Amino acid sequence: MAERKWTLVIVPPGSGASKAVEVSQALLKIAAGFGVVLVLSALLLGYATVSRSVSLQRSSALQRENADLAEQIGQLNGKLDVLSDTLRLIAQRDAKIRLMANLEPNDPQVQQAGIGGPAPEGGIARPITVLARRAEEVRVDMAGLIRRANLLAFSFKEATDSISAHRDRLVAMPSIMPTTGWLTSAFASMREHPILHYARPHEGIDVSAPMGAPIVAPAGGVVQRVTWETGYGNVLEIDHGDGIVTKYAHCSKVLVRSGQRVKRGQIIANVGSTGLSTGPHVHYEIHVNGKVVDPLTYVLPAGVIPD
């Protein structure tokens, strides 16, 4: 079968003679195929160029977003540190409030509930990028601080309930120092006496102050005893109720009498050096249900300057 041919007539502009060109069908197919290839190549090249441009724009945008996120995570880390320090201070105050409320202090391990976080469970991939790891650390720290805050909230509620139930006991609690001065001798199960020079228990604290300085009642109560006691000189005792009795020794002068009711902050005596004493000071004791305790465990404000 003869191959089909196509005749192309080329007409030049003007008055030139026309030309007829015969083209085989196979050649036309080749030319058409080549044209299709050129068109497809141009389309693919254009798509690749546009795609690369879009990818570069997206990459640049992601880099800017990552930089912004890294800065925000850094700022958030700083705020978390401040919040952690604030919670630590609140926890310290919570410990004193729990003491006032006659509650046991929180277990130190429980107080650390906010430190650290749960380890990733099996099957959960760990973050692989630096930004992802930092974000995960912030998430864990935030969860820990929330747990600590919840613990403190519960502790404060418990203390508030206890304080409401023990209002009378709080009124009787000797929570301020009897005078302002220097702590020269602390509560101790055994110490060497400064005059007798042998070891014996020191059942209170010694606060040095100027001669005649005022001694005030650390809580409301009733004067139980005013007397002279060997070694202690002029002695004053106050019954605050709820099993709490305070004792003041070496007074130069006692300004109240037995049976008199006194208020917190009322002047009850003057600092002296009566009895066995090396200088003017007040020897201060607290007895709870007949047992001596360290007075500093009850004092709230920083009213004594360590020697």
Secondary structure, DSSP 8 states (H G I E B T S, - for coil): ----EEEEEE--STT---EEEEEEHHHHHHHHHHHHHHHHHHHHHHHHHHHHHHHHHHHHHHHHHHHHHHHHHHHHHHHHHHHHHHHHHHHHHHHHHHHHTT-----HHHHGGGSS-----TT-----SHHHHHHHHHHHHHHHHHHHHHHHHHHHHHHHHHHHHTHHHHHH---S-SS-EEEEE--EEEEE-TTT-SEEEE-SEEEE--TT-EEE-SS-EEEEEEEEETTTEEEEEEEEETTEEEEEEEESEE---TT-EE-TT-EEEE-B--SS-SSSEEEEEEEETTEEE-GGGT--S--EEE-
